[in-house]
Structures are given as structure tokens and as C-alpha cells.
Amino acid sequence: MSQGTLTHPHKVSTARRVAAGAPRARRIAIEADSSVASRALLNQDGKLWIEHGGERYLLRRTANDRLILTK
């Protein structure tokens, strides 16, 4: 997996979105005691793909407004 690209078949790399004139990806500064609202991280479908240690995880909001992280 190369850095800066997404391998999910339904996602487009940030570089390609920016080149096509789409908005840039969100950036959030994280400090030791930072807190971020989930709505700032999740997309309109209530999902966020996370890459960690060479693996992909999906953080999603459930119908009961809870968060679930799956591999």
C-alpha cells in the first residue's frame, strides 16, 4: 500500500480528488488531550476508513447512534 492513496475500490485517492478540483481532505491537529466530535471525522454516510499498521479498519455510526470499529 503506498502512502497517500486509498486502496478501497469505492474510494478515490486524495491526490486525484484535488487534481480534479474537488475540495481538499480535512486536516485535524491532534494533541495529547485533544477531543474531536465524531461528526468532524465521519463522512455523510457516517463512516471513516482508518489505516493502521498496514491494516484497514472501518469506524462507523450505527442506527442507534453508537460507534463501531471493525477490521
HTML snippet that shows the backbone in 3Dmol.js (N, CA, C, O; Angstrom):
<script src="https://3Dmol.org/build/3Dmol-min.js"></script>
<div id="view" style="width:600px;height:400px;position:relative"></div>
<script>
const pdb = `
ATOM      1  N   MET A   1       0.841  -1.182   0.000  1.00  0.00           N
ATOM      2  CA  MET A   1       0.000   0.000   0.000  1.00  0.00           C
ATOM      3  C   MET A   1       0.882   1.240   0.000  1.00  0.00           C
ATOM      4  O   MET A   1       1.726   1.388   0.884  1.00  0.00           O
ATOM      5  N   SER A   2       0.714   2.115  -0.948  1.00  0.00           N
ATOM      6  CA  SER A   2       1.534   3.312  -0.991  1.00  0.00           C
ATOM      7  C   SER A   2       0.899   4.414  -0.156  1.00  0.00           C
ATOM      8  O   SER A   2      -0.323   4.490  -0.029  1.00  0.00           O
ATOM      9  N   GLN A   3       1.729   5.250   0.398  1.00  0.00           N
ATOM     10  CA  GLN A   3       1.236   6.340   1.239  1.00  0.00           C
ATOM     11  C   GLN A   3       0.517   7.372   0.381  1.00  0.00           C
ATOM     12  O   GLN A   3       0.963   7.694  -0.720  1.00  0.00           O
ATOM     13  N   GLY A   4      -0.609   7.893   0.896  1.00  0.00           N
ATOM     14  CA  GLY A   4      -1.325   8.935   0.196  1.00  0.00           C
ATOM     15  C   GLY A   4      -2.414   8.422  -0.731  1.00  0.00           C
ATOM     16  O   GLY A   4      -3.141   9.215  -1.329  1.00  0.00           O
ATOM     17  N   THR A   5      -2.537   7.102  -0.859  1.00  0.00           N
ATOM     18  CA  THR A   5      -3.597   6.563  -1.698  1.00  0.00           C
ATOM     19  C   THR A   5      -4.478   5.644  -0.884  1.00  0.00           C
ATOM     20  O   THR A   5      -4.040   5.061   0.108  1.00  0.00           O
ATOM     21  N   LEU A   6      -5.714   5.519  -1.305  1.00  0.00           N
ATOM     22  CA  LEU A   6      -6.658   4.617  -0.669  1.00  0.00           C
ATOM     23  C   LEU A   6      -6.834   3.416  -1.571  1.00  0.00           C
ATOM     24  O   LEU A   6      -6.941   3.567  -2.788  1.00  0.00           O
ATOM     25  N   THR A   7      -6.867   2.221  -0.994  1.00  0.00           N
ATOM     26  CA  THR A   7      -6.986   1.025  -1.808  1.00  0.00           C
ATOM     27  C   THR A   7      -8.406   0.505  -1.861  1.00  0.00           C
ATOM     28  O   THR A   7      -8.683  -0.451  -2.586  1.00  0.00           O
ATOM     29  N   HIS A   8      -9.302   1.101  -1.121  1.00  0.00           N
ATOM     30  CA  HIS A   8     -10.694   0.665  -1.146  1.00  0.00           C
ATOM     31  C   HIS A   8     -11.242   0.922  -2.545  1.00  0.00           C
ATOM     32  O   HIS A   8     -11.062   2.018  -3.075  1.00  0.00           O
ATOM     33  N   PRO A   9     -11.911  -0.067  -3.162  1.00  0.00           N
ATOM     34  CA  PRO A   9     -12.346   0.089  -4.550  1.00  0.00           C
ATOM     35  C   PRO A   9     -13.350   1.215  -4.776  1.00  0.00           C
ATOM     36  O   PRO A   9     -13.476   1.695  -5.903  1.00  0.00           O
ATOM     37  N   HIS A  10     -14.059   1.645  -3.753  1.00  0.00           N
ATOM     38  CA  HIS A  10     -15.058   2.686  -3.923  1.00  0.00           C
ATOM     39  C   HIS A  10     -14.549   4.058  -3.516  1.00  0.00           C
ATOM     40  O   HIS A  10     -15.318   5.019  -3.487  1.00  0.00           O
ATOM     41  N   LYS A  11     -13.276   4.164  -3.204  1.00  0.00           N
ATOM     42  CA  LYS A  11     -12.693   5.433  -2.787  1.00  0.00           C
ATOM     43  C   LYS A  11     -11.729   5.929  -3.854  1.00  0.00           C
ATOM     44  O   LYS A  11     -11.177   5.136  -4.617  1.00  0.00           O
ATOM     45  N   VAL A  12     -11.530   7.227  -3.906  1.00  0.00           N
ATOM     46  CA  VAL A  12     -10.594   7.844  -4.835  1.00  0.00           C
ATOM     47  C   VAL A  12      -9.503   8.493  -4.018  1.00  0.00           C
ATOM     48  O   VAL A  12      -9.791   9.076  -2.973  1.00  0.00           O
ATOM     49  N   SER A  13      -8.255   8.413  -4.458  1.00  0.00           N
ATOM     50  CA  SER A  13      -7.157   8.982  -3.690  1.00  0.00           C
ATOM     51  C   SER A  13      -7.329  10.488  -3.534  1.00  0.00           C
ATOM     52  O   SER A  13      -7.909  11.154  -4.391  1.00  0.00           O
ATOM     53  N   THR A  14      -6.821  11.005  -2.436  1.00  0.00           N
ATOM     54  CA  THR A  14      -6.894  12.436  -2.166  1.00  0.00           C
ATOM     55  C   THR A  14      -6.230  13.215  -3.292  1.00  0.00           C
ATOM     56  O   THR A  14      -6.748  14.247  -3.719  1.00  0.00           O
ATOM     57  N   ALA A  15      -5.090  12.735  -3.776  1.00  0.00           N
ATOM     58  CA  ALA A  15      -4.370  13.436  -4.835  1.00  0.00           C
ATOM     59  C   ALA A  15      -5.234  13.549  -6.090  1.00  0.00           C
ATOM     60  O   ALA A  15      -5.242  14.598  -6.735  1.00  0.00           O
ATOM     61  N   ARG A  16      -5.954  12.496  -6.444  1.00  0.00           N
ATOM     62  CA  ARG A  16      -6.801  12.544  -7.633  1.00  0.00           C
ATOM     63  C   ARG A  16      -7.991  13.464  -7.420  1.00  0.00           C
ATOM     64  O   ARG A  16      -8.393  14.160  -8.353  1.00  0.00           O
ATOM     65  N   ARG A  17      -8.577  13.493  -6.203  1.00  0.00           N
ATOM     66  CA  ARG A  17      -9.697  14.397  -5.932  1.00  0.00           C
ATOM     67  C   ARG A  17      -9.250  15.843  -6.041  1.00  0.00           C
ATOM     68  O   ARG A  17      -9.951  16.667  -6.628  1.00  0.00           O
ATOM     69  N   VAL A  18      -8.077  16.162  -5.475  1.00  0.00           N
ATOM     70  CA  VAL A  18      -7.574  17.537  -5.511  1.00  0.00           C
ATOM     71  C   VAL A  18      -7.265  17.922  -6.949  1.00  0.00           C
ATOM     72  O   VAL A  18      -7.581  19.033  -7.373  1.00  0.00           O
ATOM     73  N   ALA A  19      -6.647  17.014  -7.707  1.00  0.00           N
ATOM     74  CA  ALA A  19      -6.318  17.301  -9.098  1.00  0.00           C
ATOM     75  C   ALA A  19      -7.577  17.553  -9.912  1.00  0.00           C
ATOM     76  O   ALA A  19      -7.552  18.341 -10.857  1.00  0.00           O
ATOM     77  N   ALA A  20      -8.671  16.902  -9.563  1.00  0.00           N
ATOM     78  CA  ALA A  20      -9.922  17.069 -10.295  1.00  0.00           C
ATOM     79  C   ALA A  20     -10.684  18.313  -9.854  1.00  0.00           C
ATOM     80  O   ALA A  20     -11.755  18.599 -10.388  1.00  0.00           O
ATOM     81  N   GLY A  21     -10.150  19.054  -8.890  1.00  0.00           N
ATOM     82  CA  GLY A  21     -10.783  20.279  -8.449  1.00  0.00           C
ATOM     83  C   GLY A  21     -11.728  20.087  -7.270  1.00  0.00           C
ATOM     84  O   GLY A  21     -12.422  21.027  -6.883  1.00  0.00           O
ATOM     85  N   ALA A  22     -11.770  18.897  -6.695  1.00  0.00           N
ATOM     86  CA  ALA A  22     -12.618  18.640  -5.534  1.00  0.00           C
ATOM     87  C   ALA A  22     -11.970  19.255  -4.297  1.00  0.00           C
ATOM     88  O   ALA A  22     -10.777  19.555  -4.314  1.00  0.00           O
ATOM     89  N   PRO A  23     -12.742  19.447  -3.222  1.00  0.00           N
ATOM     90  CA  PRO A  23     -12.179  20.027  -2.004  1.00  0.00           C
ATOM     91  C   PRO A  23     -11.049  19.171  -1.434  1.00  0.00           C
ATOM     92  O   PRO A  23     -11.025  17.953  -1.611  1.00  0.00           O
ATOM     93  N   ARG A  24     -10.127  19.822  -0.758  1.00  0.00           N
ATOM     94  CA  ARG A  24      -9.012  19.104  -0.116  1.00  0.00           C
ATOM     95  C   ARG A  24      -9.504  18.309   1.078  1.00  0.00           C
ATOM     96  O   ARG A  24     -10.551  18.615   1.648  1.00  0.00           O
ATOM     97  N   ALA A  25      -8.751  17.294   1.452  1.00  0.00           N
ATOM     98  CA  ALA A  25      -9.087  16.474   2.613  1.00  0.00           C
ATOM     99  C   ALA A  25      -9.014  17.321   3.877  1.00  0.00           C
ATOM    100  O   ALA A  25      -8.229  18.266   3.956  1.00  0.00           O
ATOM    101  N   ARG A  26      -9.847  16.972   4.874  1.00  0.00           N
ATOM    102  CA  ARG A  26      -9.821  17.691   6.146  1.00  0.00           C
ATOM    103  C   ARG A  26      -8.554  17.339   6.917  1.00  0.00           C
ATOM    104  O   ARG A  26      -8.085  16.202   6.866  1.00  0.00           O
ATOM    105  N   ARG A  27      -8.015  18.300   7.616  1.00  0.00           N
ATOM    106  CA  ARG A  27      -6.861  18.067   8.489  1.00  0.00           C
ATOM    107  C   ARG A  27      -7.236  18.511   9.890  1.00  0.00           C
ATOM    108  O   ARG A  27      -7.801  19.589  10.077  1.00  0.00           O
ATOM    109  N   ILE A  28      -6.923  17.686  10.869  1.00  0.00           N
ATOM    110  CA  ILE A  28      -7.240  17.986  12.254  1.00  0.00           C
ATOM    111  C   ILE A  28      -5.968  17.829  13.078  1.00  0.00           C
ATOM    112  O   ILE A  28      -5.337  16.772  13.052  1.00  0.00           O
ATOM    113  N   ALA A  29      -5.594  18.868  13.803  1.00  0.00           N
ATOM    114  CA  ALA A  29      -4.430  18.799  14.683  1.00  0.00           C
ATOM    115  C   ALA A  29      -4.816  18.036  15.943  1.00  0.00           C
ATOM    116  O   ALA A  29      -5.833  18.332  16.570  1.00  0.00           O
ATOM    117  N   ILE A  30      -3.996  17.049  16.312  1.00  0.00           N
ATOM    118  CA  ILE A  30      -4.290  16.235  17.477  1.00  0.00           C
ATOM    119  C   ILE A  30      -3.174  16.413  18.504  1.00  0.00           C
ATOM    120  O   ILE A  30      -1.997  16.208  18.206  1.00  0.00           O
ATOM    121  N   GLU A  31      -3.560  16.789  19.693  1.00  0.00           N
ATOM    122  CA  GLU A  31      -2.618  16.933  20.798  1.00  0.00           C
ATOM    123  C   GLU A  31      -2.928  15.864  21.827  1.00  0.00           C
ATOM    124  O   GLU A  31      -3.897  15.121  21.672  1.00  0.00           O
ATOM    125  N   ALA A  32      -2.126  15.775  22.869  1.00  0.00           N
ATOM    126  CA  ALA A  32      -2.279  14.727  23.886  1.00  0.00           C
ATOM    127  C   ALA A  32      -3.667  14.708  24.513  1.00  0.00           C
ATOM    128  O   ALA A  32      -4.182  13.635  24.827  1.00  0.00           O
ATOM    129  N   ASP A  33      -4.282  15.871  24.701  1.00  0.00           N
ATOM    130  CA  ASP A  33      -5.600  15.925  25.346  1.00  0.00           C
ATOM    131  C   ASP A  33      -6.696  16.390  24.385  1.00  0.00           C
ATOM    132  O   ASP A  33      -7.705  16.952  24.810  1.00  0.00           O
ATOM    133  N   SER A  34      -6.489  16.152  23.084  1.00  0.00           N
ATOM    134  CA  SER A  34      -7.457  16.586  22.082  1.00  0.00           C
ATOM    135  C   SER A  34      -8.755  15.793  22.161  1.00  0.00           C
ATOM    136  O   SER A  34      -8.777  14.629  22.559  1.00  0.00           O
ATOM    137  N   SER A  35      -9.818  16.453  21.773  1.00  0.00           N
ATOM    138  CA  SER A  35     -11.125  15.818  21.643  1.00  0.00           C
ATOM    139  C   SER A  35     -11.721  16.305  20.326  1.00  0.00           C
ATOM    140  O   SER A  35     -11.712  17.503  20.043  1.00  0.00           O
ATOM    141  N   VAL A  36     -12.237  15.380  19.521  1.00  0.00           N
ATOM    142  CA  VAL A  36     -12.789  15.720  18.220  1.00  0.00           C
ATOM    143  C   VAL A  36     -14.195  15.149  18.127  1.00  0.00           C
ATOM    144  O   VAL A  36     -14.419  13.982  18.446  1.00  0.00           O
ATOM    145  N   ALA A  37     -15.136  15.965  17.692  1.00  0.00           N
ATOM    146  CA  ALA A  37     -16.511  15.491  17.513  1.00  0.00           C
ATOM    147  C   ALA A  37     -16.546  14.482  16.373  1.00  0.00           C
ATOM    148  O   ALA A  37     -15.911  14.693  15.340  1.00  0.00           O
ATOM    149  N   SER A  38     -17.280  13.392  16.550  1.00  0.00           N
ATOM    150  CA  SER A  38     -17.344  12.353  15.529  1.00  0.00           C
ATOM    151  C   SER A  38     -17.863  12.899  14.209  1.00  0.00           C
ATOM    152  O   SER A  38     -17.457  12.426  13.148  1.00  0.00           O
ATOM    153  N   ARG A  39     -18.750  13.882  14.253  1.00  0.00           N
ATOM    154  CA  ARG A  39     -19.291  14.440  13.009  1.00  0.00           C
ATOM    155  C   ARG A  39     -18.206  15.116  12.179  1.00  0.00           C
ATOM    156  O   ARG A  39     -18.363  15.263  10.967  1.00  0.00           O
ATOM    157  N   ALA A  40     -17.095  15.534  12.819  1.00  0.00           N
ATOM    158  CA  ALA A  40     -15.986  16.141  12.088  1.00  0.00           C
ATOM    159  C   ALA A  40     -15.149  15.082  11.377  1.00  0.00           C
ATOM    160  O   ALA A  40     -14.409  15.406  10.448  1.00  0.00           O
ATOM    161  N   LEU A  41     -15.253  13.833  11.794  1.00  0.00           N
ATOM    162  CA  LEU A  41     -14.452  12.759  11.214  1.00  0.00           C
ATOM    163  C   LEU A  41     -15.215  11.894  10.222  1.00  0.00           C
ATOM    164  O   LEU A  41     -14.657  11.469   9.211  1.00  0.00           O
ATOM    165  N   LEU A  42     -16.482  11.632  10.504  1.00  0.00           N
ATOM    166  CA  LEU A  42     -17.258  10.712   9.681  1.00  0.00           C
ATOM    167  C   LEU A  42     -17.790  11.401   8.435  1.00  0.00           C
ATOM    168  O   LEU A  42     -18.091  12.594   8.458  1.00  0.00           O
ATOM    169  N   ASN A  43     -17.906  10.642   7.338  1.00  0.00           N
ATOM    170  CA  ASN A  43     -18.464  11.217   6.111  1.00  0.00           C
ATOM    171  C   ASN A  43     -19.984  11.258   6.187  1.00  0.00           C
ATOM    172  O   ASN A  43     -20.557  10.938   7.228  1.00  0.00           O
ATOM    173  N   GLN A  44     -20.642  11.646   5.105  1.00  0.00           N
ATOM    174  CA  GLN A  44     -22.099  11.785   5.117  1.00  0.00           C
ATOM    175  C   GLN A  44     -22.810  10.458   5.370  1.00  0.00           C
ATOM    176  O   GLN A  44     -23.969  10.450   5.784  1.00  0.00           O
ATOM    177  N   ASP A  45     -22.136   9.341   5.128  1.00  0.00           N
ATOM    178  CA  ASP A  45     -22.708   8.023   5.400  1.00  0.00           C
ATOM    179  C   ASP A  45     -22.408   7.547   6.820  1.00  0.00           C
ATOM    180  O   ASP A  45     -22.806   6.448   7.205  1.00  0.00           O
ATOM    181  N   GLY A  46     -21.707   8.374   7.597  1.00  0.00           N
ATOM    182  CA  GLY A  46     -21.358   8.002   8.969  1.00  0.00           C
ATOM    183  C   GLY A  46     -20.218   7.009   9.047  1.00  0.00           C
ATOM    184  O   GLY A  46     -20.183   6.176   9.953  1.00  0.00           O
ATOM    185  N   LYS A  47     -19.268   7.086   8.093  1.00  0.00           N
ATOM    186  CA  LYS A  47     -18.161   6.132   8.038  1.00  0.00           C
ATOM    187  C   LYS A  47     -16.815   6.834   7.903  1.00  0.00           C
ATOM    188  O   LYS A  47     -16.719   7.932   7.357  1.00  0.00           O
ATOM    189  N   LEU A  48     -15.776   6.172   8.415  1.00  0.00           N
ATOM    190  CA  LEU A  48     -14.401   6.650   8.258  1.00  0.00           C
ATOM    191  C   LEU A  48     -13.495   5.436   8.132  1.00  0.00           C
ATOM    192  O   LEU A  48     -13.479   4.592   9.028  1.00  0.00           O
ATOM    193  N   TRP A  49     -12.741   5.324   7.044  1.00  0.00           N
ATOM    194  CA  TRP A  49     -11.745   4.272   6.881  1.00  0.00           C
ATOM    195  C   TRP A  49     -10.458   4.735   7.551  1.00  0.00           C
ATOM    196  O   TRP A  49     -10.021   5.868   7.352  1.00  0.00           O
ATOM    197  N   ILE A  50      -9.856   3.857   8.345  1.00  0.00           N
ATOM    198  CA  ILE A  50      -8.616   4.162   9.068  1.00  0.00           C
ATOM    199  C   ILE A  50      -7.570   3.132   8.677  1.00  0.00           C
ATOM    200  O   ILE A  50      -7.838   1.931   8.705  1.00  0.00           O
ATOM    201  N   GLU A  51      -6.375   3.597   8.311  1.00  0.00           N
ATOM    202  CA  GLU A  51      -5.266   2.696   8.037  1.00  0.00           C
ATOM    203  C   GLU A  51      -4.339   2.708   9.237  1.00  0.00           C
ATOM    204  O   GLU A  51      -3.928   3.769   9.707  1.00  0.00           O
ATOM    205  N   HIS A  52      -4.010   1.507   9.735  1.00  0.00           N
ATOM    206  CA  HIS A  52      -3.156   1.383  10.917  1.00  0.00           C
ATOM    207  C   HIS A  52      -2.354   0.103  10.811  1.00  0.00           C
ATOM    208  O   HIS A  52      -2.922  -0.981  10.678  1.00  0.00           O
ATOM    209  N   GLY A  53      -1.043   0.220  10.869  1.00  0.00           N
ATOM    210  CA  GLY A  53      -0.179  -0.960  10.852  1.00  0.00           C
ATOM    211  C   GLY A  53      -0.375  -1.832   9.624  1.00  0.00           C
ATOM    212  O   GLY A  53      -0.285  -3.057   9.709  1.00  0.00           O
ATOM    213  N   GLY A  54      -0.642  -1.210   8.485  1.00  0.00           N
ATOM    214  CA  GLY A  54      -0.821  -1.970   7.255  1.00  0.00           C
ATOM    215  C   GLY A  54      -2.196  -2.606   7.117  1.00  0.00           C
ATOM    216  O   GLY A  54      -2.443  -3.331   6.153  1.00  0.00           O
ATOM    217  N   GLU A  55      -3.083  -2.352   8.046  1.00  0.00           N
ATOM    218  CA  GLU A  55      -4.450  -2.900   8.014  1.00  0.00           C
ATOM    219  C   GLU A  55      -5.449  -1.763   7.859  1.00  0.00           C
ATOM    220  O   GLU A  55      -5.156  -0.620   8.209  1.00  0.00           O
ATOM    221  N   ARG A  56      -6.631  -2.077   7.332  1.00  0.00           N
ATOM    222  CA  ARG A  56      -7.705  -1.084   7.186  1.00  0.00           C
ATOM    223  C   ARG A  56      -8.832  -1.405   8.150  1.00  0.00           C
ATOM    224  O   ARG A  56      -9.239  -2.558   8.285  1.00  0.00           O
ATOM    225  N   TYR A  57      -9.328  -0.380   8.813  1.00  0.00           N
ATOM    226  CA  TYR A  57     -10.426  -0.512   9.763  1.00  0.00           C
ATOM    227  C   TYR A  57     -11.530   0.451   9.353  1.00  0.00           C
ATOM    228  O   TYR A  57     -11.269   1.492   8.749  1.00  0.00           O
ATOM    229  N   LEU A  58     -12.760   0.095   9.687  1.00  0.00           N
ATOM    230  CA  LEU A  58     -13.897   0.949   9.400  1.00  0.00           C
ATOM    231  C   LEU A  58     -14.524   1.398  10.709  1.00  0.00           C
ATOM    232  O   LEU A  58     -14.973   0.575  11.507  1.00  0.00           O
ATOM    233  N   LEU A  59     -14.552   2.708  10.926  1.00  0.00           N
ATOM    234  CA  LEU A  59     -15.261   3.292  12.057  1.00  0.00           C
ATOM    235  C   LEU A  59     -16.592   3.780  11.507  1.00  0.00           C
ATOM    236  O   LEU A  59     -16.622   4.581  10.573  1.00  0.00           O
ATOM    237  N   ARG A  60     -17.698   3.300  12.081  1.00  0.00           N
ATOM    238  CA  ARG A  60     -18.997   3.705  11.559  1.00  0.00           C
ATOM    239  C   ARG A  60     -19.980   3.988  12.679  1.00  0.00           C
ATOM    240  O   ARG A  60     -19.884   3.444  13.778  1.00  0.00           O
ATOM    241  N   ARG A  61     -20.933   4.864  12.361  1.00  0.00           N
ATOM    242  CA  ARG A  61     -22.006   5.200  13.290  1.00  0.00           C
ATOM    243  C   ARG A  61     -23.152   4.227  13.029  1.00  0.00           C
ATOM    244  O   ARG A  61     -23.517   3.988  11.878  1.00  0.00           O
ATOM    245  N   THR A  62     -23.716   3.669  14.090  1.00  0.00           N
ATOM    246  CA  THR A  62     -24.815   2.714  13.943  1.00  0.00           C
ATOM    247  C   THR A  62     -26.154   3.447  13.923  1.00  0.00           C
ATOM    248  O   THR A  62     -26.217   4.658  14.135  1.00  0.00           O
ATOM    249  N   ALA A  63     -27.221   2.695  13.665  1.00  0.00           N
ATOM    250  CA  ALA A  63     -28.574   3.255  13.664  1.00  0.00           C
ATOM    251  C   ALA A  63     -28.945   3.766  15.063  1.00  0.00           C
ATOM    252  O   ALA A  63     -29.796   4.646  15.193  1.00  0.00           O
ATOM    253  N   ASN A  64     -28.312   3.219  16.108  1.00  0.00           N
ATOM    254  CA  ASN A  64     -28.560   3.641  17.492  1.00  0.00           C
ATOM    255  C   ASN A  64     -27.633   4.759  17.930  1.00  0.00           C
ATOM    256  O   ASN A  64     -27.542   5.059  19.120  1.00  0.00           O
ATOM    257  N   ASP A  65     -26.935   5.386  16.968  1.00  0.00           N
ATOM    258  CA  ASP A  65     -26.017   6.490  17.216  1.00  0.00           C
ATOM    259  C   ASP A  65     -24.847   6.110  18.119  1.00  0.00           C
ATOM    260  O   ASP A  65     -24.413   6.896  18.961  1.00  0.00           O
ATOM    261  N   ARG A  66     -24.349   4.897  17.929  1.00  0.00           N
ATOM    262  CA  ARG A  66     -23.138   4.438  18.611  1.00  0.00           C
ATOM    263  C   ARG A  66     -22.037   4.273  17.569  1.00  0.00           C
ATOM    264  O   ARG A  66     -22.314   4.283  16.369  1.00  0.00           O
ATOM    265  N   LEU A  67     -20.802   4.124  18.011  1.00  0.00           N
ATOM    266  CA  LEU A  67     -19.687   3.930  17.093  1.00  0.00           C
ATOM    267  C   LEU A  67     -19.168   2.506  17.190  1.00  0.00           C
ATOM    268  O   LEU A  67     -19.059   1.947  18.282  1.00  0.00           O
ATOM    269  N   ILE A  68     -18.847   1.917  16.027  1.00  0.00           N
ATOM    270  CA  ILE A  68     -18.276   0.575  15.976  1.00  0.00           C
ATOM    271  C   ILE A  68     -17.031   0.619  15.084  1.00  0.00           C
ATOM    272  O   ILE A  68     -17.055   1.195  13.996  1.00  0.00           O
ATOM    273  N   LEU A  69     -15.944   0.002  15.562  1.00  0.00           N
ATOM    274  CA  LEU A  69     -14.718  -0.113  14.793  1.00  0.00           C
ATOM    275  C   LEU A  69     -14.561  -1.572  14.392  1.00  0.00           C
ATOM    276  O   LEU A  69     -14.506  -2.444  15.258  1.00  0.00           O
ATOM    277  N   THR A  70     -14.488  -1.853  13.090  1.00  0.00           N
ATOM    278  CA  THR A  70     -14.321  -3.232  12.605  1.00  0.00           C
ATOM    279  C   THR A  70     -13.137  -3.313  11.667  1.00  0.00           C
ATOM    280  O   THR A  70     -12.751  -2.329  11.035  1.00  0.00           O
ATOM    281  N   LYS A  71     -12.569  -4.506  11.588  1.00  0.00           N
ATOM    282  CA  LYS A  71     -11.421  -4.764  10.712  1.00  0.00           C
ATOM    283  C   LYS A  71     -11.918  -5.257   9.378  1.00  0.00           C
ATOM    284  O   LYS A  71     -11.117  -5.536   8.486  1.00  0.00           O
TER     285      LYS A  71
END
`;
const viewer = $3Dmol.createViewer("view");
viewer.addModel(pdb, "pdb");
viewer.setStyle({}, {cartoon: {color: "spectrum"}});
viewer.zoomTo();
viewer.render();
</script>
